[in-house]
Amino acid sequence: MADPITEAAEGAGQAAGMPQLDFSTFGNQIFWLVVTLVVIYLILIRVALPRIGGVLAERAGAITSDLTRAEELRRKATEAEAAYEQALADARAQAGRIAGETRAAIQAELAAEMDKAEAQIAARAAESETAIAAIRDEAVASVTAVARDTARAIVAAFGVTADDKAVDAAVDARVNEVDA
C-alpha cells in the first residue's frame, strides 16, 4: 500500500511550473488580455477622460474669470487716479479763483485769505491723496491676490507641485516690477 503523501508529491512533480507559462493556454491568455485592455480603454474614453476634460474646462473658466476681474480692478484704479487728478485740478482752480476774488475785493485781508485758501487746498489734496492711495493699495492687493491664485492654479494645472512661498515671491517680484 502506497503512502498518499508520496503519491501526491509524485503527481505534483509531473505538473510542476507556472500555469501562465503553459504554452497550451497562450491563446486564451492573449484573448483575455485583449478583452481586458479594450474594456479599460472604453472605461477611460467614456468615464475618466470626460471628467478630466470637464475639470480642465472649469479651471480655464475660473482663470479667465479671475483675469477679467483683475483687469476690471485695474481699470477702476485708473479711473480713480483720473478722478483724483481732476479733483486736484478743480481744487487748484477754485483756490486760484478764491485768491483772485479776495485780492480784488479786500487788499487788507490778503494774507489771511491766502493762508485759508491754501489750507483748504492742502486738506482736500491730502484727503484725495489718502483716498486714491487707499483705492490703489486695495486694487494692487486684489490684483496680487488674484495673480497668486491664478499662478497657483496654472502651476497646479501643469501637474507641478510648487512651494507657496516661491509662487508668492515670484508674483510679488512681478507686481513690484510693474509698479516701478
C-alpha positions as CSV (number, residue, x, y, z in Angstrom):
1,M,0.0,0.0,0.0
2,A,1.5,3.3,-1.1
3,D,1.6,6.4,1.1
4,P,-0.9,9.1,0.0
5,I,1.7,11.9,0.6
6,T,4.2,10.2,-1.6
7,E,1.6,9.8,-4.4
8,A,0.7,13.5,-4.2
9,A,4.3,14.5,-4.3
10,E,4.9,12.3,-7.4
11,G,1.8,13.8,-9.1
12,A,2.8,17.3,-8.4
13,G,6.3,16.7,-9.8
14,Q,4.8,15.9,-13.2
15,A,2.8,19.1,-13.4
16,A,5.4,21.5,-12.0
17,G,5.8,25.0,-13.4
18,M,3.8,28.2,-13.6
19,P,0.4,28.0,-15.3
20,Q,1.0,31.3,-17.1
21,L,3.9,29.8,-18.9
22,D,2.0,26.8,-20.2
23,F,2.1,27.1,-24.0
24,S,-1.2,25.3,-24.4
25,T,-3.1,28.2,-22.7
26,F,-1.4,31.1,-24.5
27,G,-4.3,31.6,-26.9
28,N,-6.8,32.0,-24.1
29,Q,-4.4,34.3,-22.2
30,I,-3.9,36.6,-25.2
31,F,-7.7,36.7,-25.9
32,W,-8.5,37.8,-22.3
33,L,-5.6,40.3,-22.3
34,V,-7.0,41.9,-25.4
35,V,-10.6,41.9,-23.9
36,T,-9.3,43.4,-20.7
37,L,-7.3,46.2,-22.5
38,V,-10.4,47.0,-24.7
39,V,-12.6,47.3,-21.6
40,I,-10.1,49.5,-19.8
41,Y,-9.8,51.7,-22.9
42,L,-13.5,52.1,-23.2
43,I,-13.8,53.0,-19.5
44,L,-11.1,55.6,-19.9
45,I,-12.7,57.1,-23.0
46,R,-16.3,57.1,-21.7
47,V,-15.8,57.9,-18.0
48,A,-12.3,59.2,-17.0
49,L,-11.3,61.4,-19.9
50,P,-14.6,63.4,-20.0
51,R,-14.4,64.1,-16.3
52,I,-10.8,65.3,-16.6
53,G,-11.8,67.4,-19.6
54,G,-14.6,69.0,-17.6
55,V,-12.3,69.8,-14.7
56,L,-9.8,71.4,-17.1
57,A,-12.5,73.5,-18.8
58,E,-13.8,74.6,-15.4
59,R,-10.3,75.7,-14.3
60,A,-9.8,77.5,-17.5
61,G,-13.0,79.3,-17.0
62,A,-12.0,80.2,-13.4
63,I,-8.7,81.6,-14.6
64,T,-10.3,83.6,-17.3
65,S,-12.8,85.0,-14.8
66,D,-10.0,85.9,-12.4
67,L,-8.1,87.7,-15.1
68,T,-11.2,89.6,-16.2
69,R,-11.8,90.6,-12.6
70,A,-8.2,91.7,-12.2
71,E,-8.5,93.8,-15.4
72,E,-11.7,95.4,-14.1
73,L,-9.9,96.3,-10.8
74,R,-7.0,97.8,-12.7
75,R,-9.4,99.9,-14.8
76,K,-11.2,101.1,-11.7
77,A,-7.8,102.1,-10.2
78,T,-7.0,104.0,-13.4
79,E,-10.4,105.8,-13.3
80,A,-9.9,106.6,-9.6
81,E,-6.5,108.1,-10.4
82,A,-8.0,110.2,-13.2
83,A,-10.8,111.4,-10.8
84,Y,-8.1,112.3,-8.3
85,E,-6.2,114.3,-10.9
86,Q,-9.4,116.1,-11.9
87,A,-10.3,116.8,-8.3
88,L,-6.8,118.2,-7.7
89,A,-7.1,120.4,-10.8
90,D,-10.5,121.6,-9.7
91,A,-9.3,122.3,-6.2
92,R,-6.3,124.3,-7.6
93,A,-8.6,126.2,-9.9
94,Q,-11.0,127.0,-7.1
95,A,-8.1,128.2,-4.9
96,G,-6.9,130.5,-7.7
97,R,-10.3,131.9,-8.2
98,I,-10.8,132.4,-4.4
99,A,-7.4,134.1,-4.2
100,G,-8.2,136.4,-7.2
101,E,-11.6,137.4,-5.8
102,T,-10.1,138.0,-2.4
103,R,-7.2,140.1,-3.8
104,A,-9.6,142.2,-5.8
105,A,-12.2,142.7,-3.1
106,I,-10.1,143.1,0.1
107,Q,-6.5,144.1,-0.2
108,A,-6.1,144.4,3.5
109,E,-7.0,140.8,4.3
110,L,-4.9,139.3,1.5
111,A,-2.5,137.4,3.7
112,A,-5.2,135.9,5.9
113,E,-7.4,134.8,3.0
114,M,-4.4,133.2,1.1
115,D,-3.5,131.1,4.2
116,K,-7.1,130.0,4.5
117,A,-7.3,129.0,0.8
118,E,-4.0,127.1,0.9
119,A,-5.1,125.3,4.0
120,Q,-8.3,124.2,2.2
121,I,-6.3,123.1,-0.8
122,A,-3.9,121.1,1.3
123,A,-6.7,119.5,3.2
124,R,-8.6,118.5,0.0
125,A,-5.4,117.3,-1.6
126,A,-4.5,115.3,1.5
127,E,-8.0,113.7,1.5
128,S,-7.9,113.0,-2.2
129,E,-4.4,111.5,-2.0
130,T,-5.4,109.4,1.0
131,A,-8.5,108.1,-0.8
132,I,-6.6,107.4,-4.0
133,A,-3.8,105.7,-2.1
134,A,-6.3,103.5,-0.3
135,I,-8.0,102.6,-3.6
136,R,-4.7,102.0,-5.3
137,D,-3.5,99.8,-2.4
138,E,-6.7,97.9,-2.4
139,A,-6.5,97.3,-6.2
140,V,-2.9,96.3,-6.0
141,A,-3.7,93.9,-3.1
142,S,-6.7,92.4,-5.1
143,V,-4.6,92.1,-8.2
144,T,-1.8,90.5,-6.3
145,A,-4.2,88.0,-4.6
146,V,-5.8,87.1,-7.9
147,A,-2.3,86.8,-9.5
148,R,-1.2,84.4,-6.7
149,D,-4.3,82.3,-7.0
150,T,-4.0,82.3,-10.8
151,A,-0.3,81.4,-10.7
152,R,-1.0,78.5,-8.2
153,A,-3.9,77.3,-10.4
154,I,-1.7,77.4,-13.6
155,V,1.1,75.6,-11.8
156,A,-1.3,73.0,-10.5
157,A,-2.9,72.6,-14.0
158,F,0.6,71.6,-15.3
159,G,0.7,69.0,-12.6
160,V,3.7,70.6,-10.8
161,T,3.7,71.0,-7.1
162,A,5.1,74.5,-6.3
163,D,6.0,75.9,-3.0
164,D,3.5,78.6,-1.9
165,K,6.4,80.9,-0.8
166,A,8.1,80.6,-4.2
167,V,4.8,81.4,-6.0
168,D,4.2,84.4,-3.7
169,A,7.8,85.6,-4.2
170,A,7.5,85.4,-8.0
171,V,4.2,87.2,-8.0
172,D,5.4,89.9,-5.6
173,A,8.5,90.4,-7.8
174,R,6.5,90.8,-10.9
175,V,4.0,93.2,-9.2
176,N,6.9,95.3,-7.9
177,E,8.4,95.3,-11.4
178,V,5.2,96.5,-12.9
179,D,4.7,99.2,-10.2
180,A,8.3,100.5,-10.8
